[in-house]
Amino acid sequence: MTHSYELKTGRSAASTEEYPGGASRIWTDIDLDAEGKTFGYFRLPHSTHEHGAYWIPIPVAVVKNGVGPRVLLTAGNHGDEYEGQVMLMKLLRRLRAEDVQGQIIILPAVNAPAAYAGRRVSPLDGGNLNRLFPGNPDGSPTSKIAHFVESVLLPKVDHVFEFHSGGASDDFLPSAHVYYCSDRAKFERSLHFLNIFGMPMSVVNKGLLGNDQKMYGACVRAGVTHMSTELGGAGRVSVEALRLAEQGLARILFDIGVVRKPLTDVPAPPLSQLYTRLPTRKYVYAAASGVFEPYVELGDRVSAGQPAGAIHFPDTPWREPEVAVFGDSGIVFSIRSIAQTVLGDSLFMLAVPWEE
Ligand SMILES: [Zn+2]
């Protein structure tokens, strides 16, 4: 049996009938509103030479038990960020209906084609899901996923927690992130989530570019609370970041009231230091292409004017390297983790203590 969902986007009745997902081309044969634990796939139609009437599986688990908070958990928005994917795969296997009051929807690989390929962006269309909201039901495959998340899933939930890491190209200090909001009550709620999640470093994002194209922007439009993370990176799974995030998620699900008791024995949240990431224009970027030698490590304190790293030239090794310099003082919050670098690559991001 297929199920249709109310959608905001208009399409003629005939074509809506033809596509049971409403305006979305993505459909499913599971009932998202069923009580108990349900799992299966959202089905992204993708017709190719070898696979004429094919759909790409986007795995989903829904755990519902009566009335209560409704939470969406996602990872694999960028397919090369693994801590969140591992955490949510573990969670969806162990979570039982009797643990829940309300509803938890879990998508460990929201941009499934990218996650299956272990790539930041989709191999189907080069699509970066977190730059494609609100999406387009008739756009590229990645844009179709963005549209489905925004128009079908977000209206069904109250809270979104999405789990990012640095990905193949960057390594981050493990941290939880919210966006600054001038609405005091909403911002206090965001800060509360940061404290309960309890990563050693919590980050308030302000002044980043393209927020409206991200899951965050979709959540703002849907009136849904949002928190995300950066849990390491460099294309690997960080033991420490995963452990901290699993504890944080157990605390936050209990704090929201969508689980009856904490899923694991977790300590009280450690005191979290509040920082802000210096905005996009203040990242340290490569001014040449070559091999990147960083001079500092994650977590180091650096000063404006301090040399940050060098770009060496394998084809002209007698040439002096191009030295990048920190333009600001702060804590090294991300480092490029692939040595091969081209002009325009971000080498470092800095964080500074948050002041409103
Ligand atoms: Zn990401």
Boltz pocket constraint, residues with backbone or C-beta under 6 A from the ligand:
constraints:
  - pocket:
      binder: B
      contacts: [[A, 77], [A, 78], [A, 81], [A, 164], [A, 165], [A, 167]]
      max_distance: 6.0
